Each structure stands twice: as C-alpha cells, then as structure tokens.
C-alpha cells in the first residue's frame, strides 16, 4: 500500500469526508485481505462476510474499541470525522452509527495518507477482532 501514497499531500489539511472516502477503501481492502487469507470460500460467502464487517454498525462498534488505544492526534482525527456533516445516511444505519463509522474511516484514511501502515494494521486488528470471534450478524 505504501507505493500508492501521494507525495506531498498533508493529511492534516484534508477534509474529514475526503479522508473517510479514502479510509473506506483502505478498511474494505483490509477486510477482504483478512477474509481471503482465512481460507478458500465461495465468493458469495466472502462478500456476505465482508459486508458484515464493513457496515456502519460494525464500524460503530469498532469506534468504541479503538477509543482507548488512540493517541491524541488519532483521537482528534476520529472525532473530526465523526462530527463531519454528511449529506445522507444509508437506510440500514442510524445517524449515530453512521457518524461513528465515518470517524473510523477518516482515521484509516488519515493513517494511510501518513504512510502509517503498521499502525493501520494494529488498529484494524483491534477493530475487527471481536466481530470475527462473535460472528456478528446485524
């Protein structure tokens, strides 16, 4: 992922929704990578599992798990993303869940733009660990 970074772009100057746009892709790629590494399964099952891990309700739970392990800068980015005004909310999520999910996505976008791949992997592991163990179905 490091080779995709844009040279010279300061993530602190990006809007939280732009970071969330990028972070959504980073988070989904991590989910897909993790599910693919878990063994061979039919594509429709992989897709169903991925949806469960990337939906707003799952990312909202990840938000709560990440709070205690973030540093000051990461916490500020998470809250900035959570507080960003989005124009719409998906029909399968409530506003609070969607806003927390946007915060998580903003954080992952920010860390990606910083090139903090190791930290991304660390936070992702913490974010999805409970979801995978519980086999959550919303």
MOGIUR-V926278 format. One record per residue. N is the residue number from 1. OMEGA is omega in degrees with one decimal (* if undefined). Layout:
n | omega
N | OMEGA
N | OMEGA
This chain:
n | omega
1 | -176.7
2 | -176.8
3 | -179.3
4 | -177.1
5 | 178.1
6 | -179.6
7 | 174.1
8 | -179.8
9 | 179.1
10 | -177.5
11 | 179.0
12 | -179.1
13 | 179.8
14 | 177.4
15 | 179.6
16 | 179.1
17 | 173.9
18 | 176.1
19 | 179.4
20 | 177.9
21 | 178.5
22 | -178.5
23 | 176.6
24 | 179.5
25 | 179.0
26 | -178.1
27 | 179.8
28 | 177.8
29 | 178.0
30 | 177.9
31 | -178.4
32 | 177.9
33 | -179.2
34 | -180.0
35 | 179.7
36 | -179.3
37 | -177.1
38 | 178.2
39 | -177.0
40 | 177.2
41 | 174.6
42 | -176.6
43 | -178.3
44 | 176.0
45 | 176.3
46 | 179.1
47 | -179.9
48 | 178.2
49 | 179.1
50 | 179.4
51 | -180.0
52 | -177.2
53 | -177.1
54 | -178.9
55 | -174.3
56 | -178.3
57 | 178.0
58 | 178.4
59 | 175.6
60 | 175.5
61 | 177.2
62 | 177.9
63 | -179.0
64 | 179.9
65 | -177.5
66 | -175.2
67 | -174.7
68 | -176.0
69 | -179.8
70 | 172.4
71 | -174.3
72 | -179.4
73 | 179.8
74 | 178.8
75 | 178.5
76 | 178.9
77 | 178.9
78 | -178.7
79 | 176.4
80 | 177.4
81 | 179.2
82 | -175.8
83 | -179.2
84 | -179.9
85 | 176.7
86 | -176.2
87 | -178.3
88 | 177.2
89 | 178.5
90 | -176.5
91 | -178.5
92 | -179.9
93 | 173.5
94 | -173.1
95 | -178.3
96 | 177.8
97 | -177.0
98 | 180.0
99 | 176.7
100 | 177.7
101 | 177.4
102 | 175.6
103 | 178.6
104 | 179.7
105 | 177.5
106 | 179.2
107 | -179.6
108 | 175.7
109 | 178.5
110 | -179.1
111 | 177.1
112 | -179.1
113 | 175.9
114 | -176.6
115 | -176.8
116 | -174.6
117 | 179.3
118 | 179.3
119 | 176.1
120 | -178.8
121 | 178.4
122 | -179.2
123 | 178.6
124 | 178.4
125 | 178.4
126 | -176.7
127 | -172.9
128 | -175.2
129 | -178.1
130 | 179.6
131 | -178.2
132 | -179.6
133 | -177.2
134 | -176.3
135 | -172.1
136 | 171.7
137 | -179.7
138 | *
